[in-house]
Amino acid sequence: MKPTQLTAEQEAEAQRIAAAVMEASRKDIEAMARLLASKPDRQLLGQTEFEVRDLCHRIGAAAIETALSERKKRGTKGPA
């Protein structure tokens, strides 16, 4: 994935979103780390993969919710 060029305003929004997502996702990231630390090598694939993916999807959902929330606070400047 190539880096996205952002305007100063977009970069500021990205930083606000990143901070909010990191805070909201802290527990999911810790849960993921604990899950992985608890598994021997032979159990990292299979069911553990699905559990990690579920946590990643939760983090992604938090990112989308946060972006929508940020835009509602400031109003959108283009088509939704």
PDB file of N, CA, C and O in Angstrom:
ATOM      1  N   MET A   1       0.851  -1.175   0.000  1.00  0.00           N
ATOM      2  CA  MET A   1       0.000   0.000   0.000  1.00  0.00           C
ATOM      3  C   MET A   1       0.896   1.236   0.000  1.00  0.00           C
ATOM      4  O   MET A   1       1.731   1.408   0.888  1.00  0.00           O
ATOM      5  N   LYS A   2       0.715   2.091  -1.000  1.00  0.00           N
ATOM      6  CA  LYS A   2       1.564   3.271  -1.080  1.00  0.00           C
ATOM      7  C   LYS A   2       1.046   4.364  -0.146  1.00  0.00           C
ATOM      8  O   LYS A   2      -0.153   4.434   0.121  1.00  0.00           O
ATOM      9  N   PRO A   3       1.942   5.215   0.351  1.00  0.00           N
ATOM     10  CA  PRO A   3       1.521   6.291   1.262  1.00  0.00           C
ATOM     11  C   PRO A   3       0.528   7.232   0.585  1.00  0.00           C
ATOM     12  O   PRO A   3       0.646   7.528  -0.604  1.00  0.00           O
ATOM     13  N   THR A   4      -0.433   7.686   1.347  1.00  0.00           N
ATOM     14  CA  THR A   4      -1.447   8.602   0.848  1.00  0.00           C
ATOM     15  C   THR A   4      -0.995  10.036   1.090  1.00  0.00           C
ATOM     16  O   THR A   4      -0.587  10.388   2.197  1.00  0.00           O
ATOM     17  N   GLN A   5      -1.070  10.856   0.053  1.00  0.00           N
ATOM     18  CA  GLN A   5      -0.746  12.269   0.189  1.00  0.00           C
ATOM     19  C   GLN A   5      -1.956  12.988   0.792  1.00  0.00           C
ATOM     20  O   GLN A   5      -3.065  12.893   0.266  1.00  0.00           O
ATOM     21  N   LEU A   6      -1.740  13.700   1.886  1.00  0.00           N
ATOM     22  CA  LEU A   6      -2.836  14.388   2.564  1.00  0.00           C
ATOM     23  C   LEU A   6      -2.558  15.880   2.642  1.00  0.00           C
ATOM     24  O   LEU A   6      -1.409  16.318   2.698  1.00  0.00           O
ATOM     25  N   THR A   7      -3.636  16.644   2.645  1.00  0.00           N
ATOM     26  CA  THR A   7      -3.503  18.071   2.920  1.00  0.00           C
ATOM     27  C   THR A   7      -3.233  18.217   4.414  1.00  0.00           C
ATOM     28  O   THR A   7      -3.359  17.251   5.166  1.00  0.00           O
ATOM     29  N   ALA A   8      -2.868  19.402   4.839  1.00  0.00           N
ATOM     30  CA  ALA A   8      -2.618  19.647   6.261  1.00  0.00           C
ATOM     31  C   ALA A   8      -3.876  19.364   7.088  1.00  0.00           C
ATOM     32  O   ALA A   8      -3.794  18.805   8.181  1.00  0.00           O
ATOM     33  N   GLU A   9      -5.025  19.752   6.563  1.00  0.00           N
ATOM     34  CA  GLU A   9      -6.293  19.519   7.262  1.00  0.00           C
ATOM     35  C   GLU A   9      -6.586  18.021   7.370  1.00  0.00           C
ATOM     36  O   GLU A   9      -7.020  17.537   8.416  1.00  0.00           O
ATOM     37  N   GLN A  10      -6.345  17.300   6.283  1.00  0.00           N
ATOM     38  CA  GLN A  10      -6.569  15.850   6.297  1.00  0.00           C
ATOM     39  C   GLN A  10      -5.596  15.160   7.250  1.00  0.00           C
ATOM     40  O   GLN A  10      -5.975  14.218   7.946  1.00  0.00           O
ATOM     41  N   GLU A  11      -4.365  15.614   7.286  1.00  0.00           N
ATOM     42  CA  GLU A  11      -3.381  15.023   8.197  1.00  0.00           C
ATOM     43  C   GLU A  11      -3.792  15.246   9.644  1.00  0.00           C
ATOM     44  O   GLU A  11      -3.648  14.349  10.474  1.00  0.00           O
ATOM     45  N   ALA A  12      -4.299  16.427   9.953  1.00  0.00           N
ATOM     46  CA  ALA A  12      -4.771  16.706  11.306  1.00  0.00           C
ATOM     47  C   ALA A  12      -5.935  15.778  11.668  1.00  0.00           C
ATOM     48  O   ALA A  12      -6.001  15.254  12.780  1.00  0.00           O
ATOM     49  N   GLU A  13      -6.851  15.583  10.716  1.00  0.00           N
ATOM     50  CA  GLU A  13      -7.968  14.666  10.952  1.00  0.00           C
ATOM     51  C   GLU A  13      -7.455  13.247  11.145  1.00  0.00           C
ATOM     52  O   GLU A  13      -7.934  12.526  12.021  1.00  0.00           O
ATOM     53  N   ALA A  14      -6.483  12.841  10.331  1.00  0.00           N
ATOM     54  CA  ALA A  14      -5.911  11.498  10.447  1.00  0.00           C
ATOM     55  C   ALA A  14      -5.284  11.292  11.819  1.00  0.00           C
ATOM     56  O   ALA A  14      -5.414  10.220  12.409  1.00  0.00           O
ATOM     57  N   GLN A  15      -4.609  12.306  12.326  1.00  0.00           N
ATOM     58  CA  GLN A  15      -3.989  12.189  13.647  1.00  0.00           C
ATOM     59  C   GLN A  15      -5.044  12.089  14.754  1.00  0.00           C
ATOM     60  O   GLN A  15      -4.871  11.337  15.713  1.00  0.00           O
ATOM     61  N   ARG A  16      -6.126  12.843  14.621  1.00  0.00           N
ATOM     62  CA  ARG A  16      -7.222  12.745  15.609  1.00  0.00           C
ATOM     63  C   ARG A  16      -7.850  11.354  15.574  1.00  0.00           C
ATOM     64  O   ARG A  16      -8.110  10.755  16.618  1.00  0.00           O
ATOM     65  N   ILE A  17      -8.091  10.849  14.368  1.00  0.00           N
ATOM     66  CA  ILE A  17      -8.675   9.514  14.221  1.00  0.00           C
ATOM     67  C   ILE A  17      -7.729   8.469  14.796  1.00  0.00           C
ATOM     68  O   ILE A  17      -8.159   7.585  15.536  1.00  0.00           O
ATOM     69  N   ALA A  18      -6.451   8.562  14.465  1.00  0.00           N
ATOM     70  CA  ALA A  18      -5.469   7.583  14.956  1.00  0.00           C
ATOM     71  C   ALA A  18      -5.431   7.556  16.477  1.00  0.00           C
ATOM     72  O   ALA A  18      -5.417   6.484  17.083  1.00  0.00           O
ATOM     73  N   ALA A  19      -5.415   8.723  17.090  1.00  0.00           N
ATOM     74  CA  ALA A  19      -5.369   8.780  18.554  1.00  0.00           C
ATOM     75  C   ALA A  19      -6.612   8.144  19.170  1.00  0.00           C
ATOM     76  O   ALA A  19      -6.515   7.390  20.139  1.00  0.00           O
ATOM     77  N   ALA A  20      -7.777   8.449  18.607  1.00  0.00           N
ATOM     78  CA  ALA A  20      -9.023   7.899  19.140  1.00  0.00           C
ATOM     79  C   ALA A  20      -9.093   6.384  18.927  1.00  0.00           C
ATOM     80  O   ALA A  20      -9.535   5.653  19.813  1.00  0.00           O
ATOM     81  N   VAL A  21      -8.657   5.914  17.757  1.00  0.00           N
ATOM     82  CA  VAL A  21      -8.693   4.477  17.469  1.00  0.00           C
ATOM     83  C   VAL A  21      -7.719   3.732  18.373  1.00  0.00           C
ATOM     84  O   VAL A  21      -8.040   2.658  18.883  1.00  0.00           O
ATOM     85  N   MET A  22      -6.534   4.294  18.574  1.00  0.00           N
ATOM     86  CA  MET A  22      -5.565   3.637  19.461  1.00  0.00           C
ATOM     87  C   MET A  22      -6.122   3.496  20.873  1.00  0.00           C
ATOM     88  O   MET A  22      -5.971   2.455  21.511  1.00  0.00           O
ATOM     89  N   GLU A  23      -6.756   4.539  21.341  1.00  0.00           N
ATOM     90  CA  GLU A  23      -7.323   4.474  22.692  1.00  0.00           C
ATOM     91  C   GLU A  23      -8.473   3.465  22.749  1.00  0.00           C
ATOM     92  O   GLU A  23      -8.552   2.663  23.679  1.00  0.00           O
ATOM     93  N   ALA A  24      -9.349   3.507  21.768  1.00  0.00           N
ATOM     94  CA  ALA A  24     -10.504   2.597  21.742  1.00  0.00           C
ATOM     95  C   ALA A  24     -10.084   1.151  21.532  1.00  0.00           C
ATOM     96  O   ALA A  24     -10.782   0.236  21.968  1.00  0.00           O
ATOM     97  N   SER A  25      -8.966   0.935  20.875  1.00  0.00           N
ATOM     98  CA  SER A  25      -8.531  -0.417  20.517  1.00  0.00           C
ATOM     99  C   SER A  25      -7.517  -1.012  21.477  1.00  0.00           C
ATOM    100  O   SER A  25      -7.122  -2.167  21.319  1.00  0.00           O
ATOM    101  N   ARG A  26      -7.098  -0.256  22.451  1.00  0.00           N
ATOM    102  CA  ARG A  26      -6.058  -0.718  23.373  1.00  0.00           C
ATOM    103  C   ARG A  26      -6.386  -2.093  23.968  1.00  0.00           C
ATOM    104  O   ARG A  26      -5.524  -2.971  24.010  1.00  0.00           O
ATOM    105  N   LYS A  27      -7.607  -2.277  24.420  1.00  0.00           N
ATOM    106  CA  LYS A  27      -7.989  -3.561  25.036  1.00  0.00           C
ATOM    107  C   LYS A  27      -7.956  -4.703  24.020  1.00  0.00           C
ATOM    108  O   LYS A  27      -7.536  -5.814  24.343  1.00  0.00           O
ATOM    109  N   ASP A  28      -8.406  -4.423  22.778  1.00  0.00           N
ATOM    110  CA  ASP A  28      -8.370  -5.459  21.747  1.00  0.00           C
ATOM    111  C   ASP A  28      -6.934  -5.830  21.389  1.00  0.00           C
ATOM    112  O   ASP A  28      -6.637  -7.004  21.170  1.00  0.00           O
ATOM    113  N   ILE A  29      -6.052  -4.856  21.327  1.00  0.00           N
ATOM    114  CA  ILE A  29      -4.650  -5.123  21.015  1.00  0.00           C
ATOM    115  C   ILE A  29      -3.996  -5.919  22.143  1.00  0.00           C
ATOM    116  O   ILE A  29      -3.231  -6.849  21.892  1.00  0.00           O
ATOM    117  N   GLU A  30      -4.299  -5.552  23.375  1.00  0.00           N
ATOM    118  CA  GLU A  30      -3.773  -6.313  24.515  1.00  0.00           C
ATOM    119  C   GLU A  30      -4.313  -7.738  24.513  1.00  0.00           C
ATOM    120  O   GLU A  30      -3.580  -8.683  24.807  1.00  0.00           O
ATOM    121  N   ALA A  31      -5.598  -7.895  24.180  1.00  0.00           N
ATOM    122  CA  ALA A  31      -6.188  -9.236  24.105  1.00  0.00           C
ATOM    123  C   ALA A  31      -5.500 -10.059  23.018  1.00  0.00           C
ATOM    124  O   ALA A  31      -5.243 -11.248  23.204  1.00  0.00           O
ATOM    125  N   MET A  32      -5.204  -9.426  21.887  1.00  0.00           N
ATOM    126  CA  MET A  32      -4.521 -10.108  20.795  1.00  0.00           C
ATOM    127  C   MET A  32      -3.120 -10.547  21.239  1.00  0.00           C
ATOM    128  O   MET A  32      -2.711 -11.678  20.978  1.00  0.00           O
ATOM    129  N   ALA A  33      -2.405  -9.668  21.894  1.00  0.00           N
ATOM    130  CA  ALA A  33      -1.060  -9.994  22.367  1.00  0.00           C
ATOM    131  C   ALA A  33      -1.099 -11.133  23.388  1.00  0.00           C
ATOM    132  O   ALA A  33      -0.267 -12.039  23.344  1.00  0.00           O
ATOM    133  N   ARG A  34      -2.058 -11.086  24.295  1.00  0.00           N
ATOM    134  CA  ARG A  34      -2.181 -12.161  25.289  1.00  0.00           C
ATOM    135  C   ARG A  34      -2.540 -13.490  24.625  1.00  0.00           C
ATOM    136  O   ARG A  34      -2.000 -14.537  24.983  1.00  0.00           O
ATOM    137  N   LEU A  35      -3.444 -13.441  23.668  1.00  0.00           N
ATOM    138  CA  LEU A  35      -3.828 -14.644  22.940  1.00  0.00           C
ATOM    139  C   LEU A  35      -2.609 -15.266  22.263  1.00  0.00           C
ATOM    140  O   LEU A  35      -2.367 -16.466  22.394  1.00  0.00           O
ATOM    141  N   LEU A  36      -1.847 -14.454  21.542  1.00  0.00           N
ATOM    142  CA  LEU A  36      -0.682 -14.962  20.827  1.00  0.00           C
ATOM    143  C   LEU A  36       0.395 -15.463  21.785  1.00  0.00           C
ATOM    144  O   LEU A  36       1.037 -16.480  21.521  1.00  0.00           O
ATOM    145  N   ALA A  37       0.592 -14.760  22.888  1.00  0.00           N
ATOM    146  CA  ALA A  37       1.597 -15.185  23.860  1.00  0.00           C
ATOM    147  C   ALA A  37       1.211 -16.496  24.533  1.00  0.00           C
ATOM    148  O   ALA A  37       2.077 -17.252  24.972  1.00  0.00           O
ATOM    149  N   SER A  38      -0.085 -16.763  24.612  1.00  0.00           N
ATOM    150  CA  SER A  38      -0.546 -17.957  25.314  1.00  0.00           C
ATOM    151  C   SER A  38      -0.488 -19.226  24.461  1.00  0.00           C
ATOM    152  O   SER A  38      -0.645 -20.330  24.984  1.00  0.00           O
ATOM    153  N   LYS A  39      -0.266 -19.079  23.168  1.00  0.00           N
ATOM    154  CA  LYS A  39      -0.323 -20.229  22.264  1.00  0.00           C
ATOM    155  C   LYS A  39       1.074 -20.736  21.920  1.00  0.00           C
ATOM    156  O   LYS A  39       1.975 -19.941  21.650  1.00  0.00           O
ATOM    157  N   PRO A  40       1.257 -22.053  21.930  1.00  0.00           N
ATOM    158  CA  PRO A  40       2.511 -22.602  21.417  1.00  0.00           C
ATOM    159  C   PRO A  40       2.539 -22.436  19.891  1.00  0.00           C
ATOM    160  O   PRO A  40       1.503 -22.204  19.268  1.00  0.00           O
ATOM    161  N   ASP A  41       3.728 -22.556  19.301  1.00  0.00           N
ATOM    162  CA  ASP A  41       3.878 -22.373  17.857  1.00  0.00           C
ATOM    163  C   ASP A  41       2.864 -23.190  17.056  1.00  0.00           C
ATOM    164  O   ASP A  41       2.303 -22.690  16.080  1.00  0.00           O
ATOM    165  N   ARG A  42       2.631 -24.404  17.446  1.00  0.00           N
ATOM    166  CA  ARG A  42       1.756 -25.281  16.668  1.00  0.00           C
ATOM    167  C   ARG A  42       0.294 -24.837  16.683  1.00  0.00           C
ATOM    168  O   ARG A  42      -0.503 -25.320  15.878  1.00  0.00           O
ATOM    169  N   GLN A  43      -0.069 -23.921  17.587  1.00  0.00           N
ATOM    170  CA  GLN A  43      -1.454 -23.458  17.676  1.00  0.00           C
ATOM    171  C   GLN A  43      -1.653 -22.023  17.169  1.00  0.00           C
ATOM    172  O   GLN A  43      -2.733 -21.455  17.326  1.00  0.00           O
ATOM    173  N   LEU A  44      -0.612 -21.438  16.563  1.00  0.00           N
ATOM    174  CA  LEU A  44      -0.760 -20.062  16.073  1.00  0.00           C
ATOM    175  C   LEU A  44      -1.619 -19.979  14.823  1.00  0.00           C
ATOM    176  O   LEU A  44      -2.218 -18.938  14.551  1.00  0.00           O
ATOM    177  N   LEU A  45      -1.686 -21.046  14.072  1.00  0.00           N
ATOM    178  CA  LEU A  45      -2.533 -21.056  12.879  1.00  0.00           C
ATOM    179  C   LEU A  45      -3.846 -21.755  13.202  1.00  0.00           C
ATOM    180  O   LEU A  45      -3.990 -22.363  14.262  1.00  0.00           O
ATOM    181  N   GLY A  46      -4.792 -21.665  12.293  1.00  0.00           N
ATOM    182  CA  GLY A  46      -6.087 -22.293  12.533  1.00  0.00           C
ATOM    183  C   GLY A  46      -6.990 -21.406  13.370  1.00  0.00           C
ATOM    184  O   GLY A  46      -7.195 -20.238  13.040  1.00  0.00           O
ATOM    185  N   GLN A  47      -7.525 -21.947  14.440  1.00  0.00           N
ATOM    186  CA  GLN A  47      -8.491 -21.225  15.275  1.00  0.00           C
ATOM    187  C   GLN A  47      -7.930 -19.908  15.796  1.00  0.00           C
ATOM    188  O   GLN A  47      -8.652 -18.913  15.863  1.00  0.00           O
ATOM    189  N   THR A  48      -6.658 -19.890  16.163  1.00  0.00           N
ATOM    190  CA  THR A  48      -6.050 -18.651  16.676  1.00  0.00           C
ATOM    191  C   THR A  48      -6.071 -17.563  15.607  1.00  0.00           C
ATOM    192  O   THR A  48      -6.300 -16.393  15.912  1.00  0.00           O
ATOM    193  N   GLU A  49      -5.832 -17.949  14.352  1.00  0.00           N
ATOM    194  CA  GLU A  49      -5.891 -16.977  13.256  1.00  0.00           C
ATOM    195  C   GLU A  49      -7.264 -16.307  13.197  1.00  0.00           C
ATOM    196  O   GLU A  49      -7.366 -15.093  13.024  1.00  0.00           O
ATOM    197  N   PHE A  50      -8.305 -17.107  13.340  1.00  0.00           N
ATOM    198  CA  PHE A  50      -9.656 -16.559  13.282  1.00  0.00           C
ATOM    199  C   PHE A  50      -9.930 -15.622  14.453  1.00  0.00           C
ATOM    200  O   PHE A  50     -10.596 -14.599  14.291  1.00  0.00           O
ATOM    201  N   GLU A  51      -9.426 -15.962  15.610  1.00  0.00           N
ATOM    202  CA  GLU A  51      -9.610 -15.099  16.773  1.00  0.00           C
ATOM    203  C   GLU A  51      -8.862 -13.780  16.588  1.00  0.00           C
ATOM    204  O   GLU A  51      -9.373 -12.724  16.959  1.00  0.00           O
ATOM    205  N   VAL A  52      -7.661 -13.830  16.021  1.00  0.00           N
ATOM    206  CA  VAL A  52      -6.894 -12.610  15.744  1.00  0.00           C
ATOM    207  C   VAL A  52      -7.617 -11.767  14.697  1.00  0.00           C
ATOM    208  O   VAL A  52      -7.705 -10.547  14.835  1.00  0.00           O
ATOM    209  N   ARG A  53      -8.131 -12.409  13.654  1.00  0.00           N
ATOM    210  CA  ARG A  53      -8.867 -11.673  12.616  1.00  0.00           C
ATOM    211  C   ARG A  53     -10.098 -10.993  13.190  1.00  0.00           C
ATOM    212  O   ARG A  53     -10.412  -9.864  12.812  1.00  0.00           O
ATOM    213  N   ASP A  54     -10.800 -11.663  14.097  1.00  0.00           N
ATOM    214  CA  ASP A  54     -11.972 -11.047  14.725  1.00  0.00           C
ATOM    215  C   ASP A  54     -11.578  -9.779  15.472  1.00  0.00           C
ATOM    216  O   ASP A  54     -12.269  -8.763  15.397  1.00  0.00           O
ATOM    217  N   LEU A  55     -10.477  -9.847  16.184  1.00  0.00           N
ATOM    218  CA  LEU A  55     -10.011  -8.662  16.909  1.00  0.00           C
ATOM    219  C   LEU A  55      -9.592  -7.558  15.935  1.00  0.00           C
ATOM    220  O   LEU A  55      -9.860  -6.383  16.183  1.00  0.00           O
ATOM    221  N   CYS A  56      -8.942  -7.923  14.838  1.00  0.00           N
ATOM    222  CA  CYS A  56      -8.564  -6.936  13.815  1.00  0.00           C
ATOM    223  C   CYS A  56      -9.790  -6.284  13.194  1.00  0.00           C
ATOM    224  O   CYS A  56      -9.794  -5.082  12.928  1.00  0.00           O
ATOM    225  N   HIS A  57     -10.829  -7.077  12.964  1.00  0.00           N
ATOM    226  CA  HIS A  57     -12.060  -6.514  12.406  1.00  0.00           C
ATOM    227  C   HIS A  57     -12.698  -5.538  13.391  1.00  0.00           C
ATOM    228  O   HIS A  57     -13.250  -4.517  12.979  1.00  0.00           O
ATOM    229  N   ARG A  58     -12.627  -5.837  14.674  1.00  0.00           N
ATOM    230  CA  ARG A  58     -13.161  -4.907  15.679  1.00  0.00           C
ATOM    231  C   ARG A  58     -12.401  -3.591  15.648  1.00  0.00           C
ATOM    232  O   ARG A  58     -12.994  -2.520  15.775  1.00  0.00           O
ATOM    233  N   ILE A  59     -11.079  -3.676  15.479  1.00  0.00           N
ATOM    234  CA  ILE A  59     -10.257  -2.468  15.407  1.00  0.00           C
ATOM    235  C   ILE A  59     -10.615  -1.672  14.150  1.00  0.00           C
ATOM    236  O   ILE A  59     -10.729  -0.447  14.200  1.00  0.00           O
ATOM    237  N   GLY A  60     -10.792  -2.367  13.028  1.00  0.00           N
ATOM    238  CA  GLY A  60     -11.196  -1.700  11.788  1.00  0.00           C
ATOM    239  C   GLY A  60     -12.554  -1.032  11.919  1.00  0.00           C
ATOM    240  O   GLY A  60     -12.751   0.085  11.440  1.00  0.00           O
ATOM    241  N   ALA A  61     -13.482  -1.708  12.563  1.00  0.00           N
ATOM    242  CA  ALA A  61     -14.811  -1.130  12.779  1.00  0.00           C
ATOM    243  C   ALA A  61     -14.719   0.112  13.657  1.00  0.00           C
ATOM    244  O   ALA A  61     -15.420   1.096  13.420  1.00  0.00           O
ATOM    245  N   ALA A  62     -13.861   0.069  14.665  1.00  0.00           N
ATOM    246  CA  ALA A  62     -13.666   1.241  15.526  1.00  0.00           C
ATOM    247  C   ALA A  62     -13.095   2.409  14.722  1.00  0.00           C
ATOM    248  O   ALA A  62     -13.463   3.561  14.950  1.00  0.00           O
ATOM    249  N   ALA A  63     -12.200   2.112  13.785  1.00  0.00           N
ATOM    250  CA  ALA A  63     -11.620   3.166  12.949  1.00  0.00           C
ATOM    251  C   ALA A  63     -12.694   3.826  12.083  1.00  0.00           C
ATOM    252  O   ALA A  63     -12.742   5.051  11.973  1.00  0.00           O
ATOM    253  N   ILE A  64     -13.546   3.018  11.476  1.00  0.00           N
ATOM    254  CA  ILE A  64     -14.607   3.574  10.627  1.00  0.00           C
ATOM    255  C   ILE A  64     -15.593   4.383  11.463  1.00  0.00           C
ATOM    256  O   ILE A  64     -15.981   5.482  11.067  1.00  0.00           O
ATOM    257  N   GLU A  65     -16.000   3.857  12.604  1.00  0.00           N
ATOM    258  CA  GLU A  65     -16.915   4.584  13.487  1.00  0.00           C
ATOM    259  C   GLU A  65     -16.307   5.909  13.927  1.00  0.00           C
ATOM    260  O   GLU A  65     -16.997   6.926  13.981  1.00  0.00           O
ATOM    261  N   THR A  66     -15.022   5.895  14.239  1.00  0.00           N
ATOM    262  CA  THR A  66     -14.341   7.117  14.677  1.00  0.00           C
ATOM    263  C   THR A  66     -14.287   8.136  13.550  1.00  0.00           C
ATOM    264  O   THR A  66     -14.543   9.320  13.772  1.00  0.00           O
ATOM    265  N   ALA A  67     -13.954   7.686  12.337  1.00  0.00           N
ATOM    266  CA  ALA A  67     -13.898   8.608  11.200  1.00  0.00           C
ATOM    267  C   ALA A  67     -15.265   9.244  10.942  1.00  0.00           C
ATOM    268  O   ALA A  67     -15.361  10.446  10.696  1.00  0.00           O
ATOM    269  N   LEU A  68     -16.316   8.429  11.001  1.00  0.00           N
ATOM    270  CA  LEU A  68     -17.663   8.967  10.802  1.00  0.00           C
ATOM    271  C   LEU A  68     -18.020   9.968  11.893  1.00  0.00           C
ATOM    272  O   LEU A  68     -18.605  11.015  11.620  1.00  0.00           O
ATOM    273  N   SER A  69     -17.668   9.641  13.116  1.00  0.00           N
ATOM    274  CA  SER A  69     -17.948  10.530  14.243  1.00  0.00           C
ATOM    275  C   SER A  69     -17.210  11.860  14.086  1.00  0.00           C
ATOM    276  O   SER A  69     -17.785  12.923  14.318  1.00  0.00           O
ATOM    277  N   GLU A  70     -15.943  11.797  13.693  1.00  0.00           N
ATOM    278  CA  GLU A  70     -15.153  13.018  13.488  1.00  0.00           C
ATOM    279  C   GLU A  70     -15.787  13.890  12.403  1.00  0.00           C
ATOM    280  O   GLU A  70     -15.855  15.111  12.542  1.00  0.00           O
ATOM    281  N   ARG A  71     -16.242  13.268  11.343  1.00  0.00           N
ATOM    282  CA  ARG A  71     -16.827  14.036  10.245  1.00  0.00           C
ATOM    283  C   ARG A  71     -18.163  14.641  10.632  1.00  0.00           C
ATOM    284  O   ARG A  71     -18.490  15.750  10.209  1.00  0.00           O
ATOM    285  N   LYS A  72     -18.939  13.921  11.434  1.00  0.00           N
ATOM    286  CA  LYS A  72     -20.222  14.473  11.890  1.00  0.00           C
ATOM    287  C   LYS A  72     -19.984  15.692  12.758  1.00  0.00           C
ATOM    288  O   LYS A  72     -20.731  16.667  12.684  1.00  0.00           O
ATOM    289  N   LYS A  73     -18.934  15.642  13.591  1.00  0.00           N
ATOM    290  CA  LYS A  73     -18.625  16.779  14.463  1.00  0.00           C
ATOM    291  C   LYS A  73     -18.276  18.018  13.652  1.00  0.00           C
ATOM    292  O   LYS A  73     -18.634  19.133  14.031  1.00  0.00           O
ATOM    293  N   ARG A  74     -17.578  17.826  12.538  1.00  0.00           N
ATOM    294  CA  ARG A  74     -17.079  18.948  11.761  1.00  0.00           C
ATOM    295  C   ARG A  74     -17.877  19.211  10.504  1.00  0.00           C
ATOM    296  O   ARG A  74     -17.673  20.235   9.852  1.00  0.00           O
ATOM    297  N   GLY A  75     -18.783  18.312  10.145  1.00  0.00           N
ATOM    298  CA  GLY A  75     -19.547  18.452   8.913  1.00  0.00           C
ATOM    299  C   GLY A  75     -18.706  18.010   7.735  1.00  0.00           C
ATOM    300  O   GLY A  75     -17.506  18.280   7.687  1.00  0.00           O
ATOM    301  N   THR A  76     -19.326  17.332   6.786  1.00  0.00           N
ATOM    302  CA  THR A  76     -18.591  16.874   5.605  1.00  0.00           C
ATOM    303  C   THR A  76     -18.488  17.993   4.597  1.00  0.00           C
ATOM    304  O   THR A  76     -19.343  18.877   4.542  1.00  0.00           O
ATOM    305  N   LYS A  77     -17.434  17.952   3.797  1.00  0.00           N
ATOM    306  CA  LYS A  77     -17.222  18.988   2.793  1.00  0.00           C
ATOM    307  C   LYS A  77     -17.391  18.464   1.386  1.00  0.00           C
ATOM    308  O   LYS A  77     -17.066  19.147   0.415  1.00  0.00           O
ATOM    309  N   GLY A  78     -17.893  17.265   1.278  1.00  0.00           N
ATOM    310  CA  GLY A  78     -18.085  16.670  -0.033  1.00  0.00           C
ATOM    311  C   GLY A  78     -19.144  15.602   0.046  1.00  0.00           C
ATOM    312  O   GLY A  78     -19.806  15.458   1.075  1.00  0.00           O
ATOM    313  N   PRO A  79     -19.317  14.852  -1.020  1.00  0.00           N
ATOM    314  CA  PRO A  79     -20.308  13.773  -0.993  1.00  0.00           C
ATOM    315  C   PRO A  79     -19.969  12.731   0.058  1.00  0.00           C
ATOM    316  O   PRO A  79     -18.796  12.423   0.269  1.00  0.00           O
ATOM    317  N   ALA A  80     -20.965  12.196   0.707  1.00  0.00           N
ATOM    318  CA  ALA A  80     -20.743  11.192   1.748  1.00  0.00           C
ATOM    319  C   ALA A  80     -20.481   9.850   1.148  1.00  0.00           C
ATOM    320  O   ALA A  80     -20.271   8.879   1.875  1.00  0.00           O
TER     321      ALA A  80
END
